[in-house]
Amino acid sequence: MSLSQAQKKAFRSIGHHLNPVVTVSENGLTEGVLAELARALEDHELIKVKLAIGDRDARQTVIDELTEASHSELVQTIGKVALLYRRNPRVNPKLSNIQRFENHHGRR
């Protein structure tokens, strides 16, 4: 499901205006975090995740675990925030960050 550089660039542009909807603490990936991550990706396709983890290596490990567990793709990380994408073919256009952006900016 690898994203092209053009897709990543477009998603970074959309993601710039988003706020994190899921936070991962030092407790790591709990069932609650994974459930919320799945729901957020299902509804919005493109989401920001805040990683409240001090150690950079530990943060990268959690990002790898997040993308694997959620079957999502990492678009970008900036500091303690990761931008994740997972396509949903049956997404509600009113909830999808991508479709709302495209509809608002006259694309598609």
C-alpha positions in Angstrom: 0.0 0.0 0.0 3.0 2.2 -0.3 2.3 5.9 -0.8 4.0 7.9 -3.6 6.0 11.0 -2.8 3.2 13.1 -4.3 0.6 11.5 -2.1 2.7 12.0 1.0 3.2 15.6 0.1 -0.5 16.1 -0.4 -1.3 14.3 2.9 1.3 16.4 4.8 -0.4 19.5 3.5 -3.8 18.3 4.7 -2.3 17.0 8.0 -0.7 20.4 8.8 -4.0 21.7 9.9 -5.1 18.7 11.9 -4.9 18.3 15.7 -3.8 15.0 17.3 -6.8 12.7 17.9 -5.0 9.9 19.7 -2.3 10.2 22.4 0.1 7.4 23.3 1.7 7.8 26.7 4.6 6.0 28.4 2.2 3.1 29.0 2.5 2.3 25.3 -0.1 0.6 23.2 -2.9 -0.4 25.4 -6.1 -2.0 24.1 -7.9 1.4 24.6 -5.3 3.2 22.5 -5.5 0.6 19.7 -9.3 0.7 19.7 -9.3 4.5 19.5 -6.6 4.4 16.8 -8.7 2.0 14.7 -11.9 4.1 15.1 -10.1 7.3 14.2 -8.5 5.8 11.1 -11.8 4.3 10.1 -13.6 7.7 10.4 -10.9 10.1 9.2 -8.4 8.1 7.2 -5.6 10.6 7.9 -4.9 11.4 11.6 -2.3 12.8 13.9 -1.1 10.8 16.8 0.7 12.5 19.7 3.5 10.4 21.3 4.0 11.5 24.9 7.2 9.4 25.1 10.5 11.1 25.9 13.0 8.7 24.4 13.4 9.0 20.6 14.2 5.3 20.0 11.2 4.2 22.1 9.0 6.7 20.2 10.1 5.2 16.9 9.5 1.7 18.2 5.9 2.7 19.2 5.4 4.3 15.8 6.4 1.1 14.1 4.1 -0.9 16.3 1.2 1.6 15.7 1.5 1.3 11.9 1.8 -2.5 12.0 -1.1 -3.0 14.5 -3.4 -0.6 12.6 -2.4 -1.5 9.1 -1.7 2.1 8.4 1.1 4.0 6.7 3.4 6.6 8.3 3.2 9.8 6.3 5.4 11.9 8.5 6.8 12.4 12.0 7.6 15.8 13.4 8.9 15.7 17.0 6.4 13.8 19.1 3.6 13.8 16.5 3.1 11.1 13.8 0.8 11.5 10.8 -0.8 8.2 9.8 -3.0 7.2 6.8 -5.2 4.2 6.2 -7.6 4.2 3.2 -11.2 3.4 3.9 -13.2 2.6 0.7 -16.5 3.1 2.6 -15.6 6.2 4.5 -18.2 8.8 5.4 -17.2 11.9 3.2 -18.3 14.2 6.1 -15.7 12.6 8.4 -12.8 11.9 6.1 -10.1 14.5 6.5 -9.0 13.9 2.9 -12.4 14.1 1.3 -13.4 17.2 3.3 -10.2 18.9 2.3 -10.6 18.0 -1.4 -14.3 19.0 -1.4 -13.4 22.3 0.3 -10.6 23.0 -2.1 -12.5 22.0 -5.3 -10.6 18.8 -6.1 -12.0 15.5 -7.4 
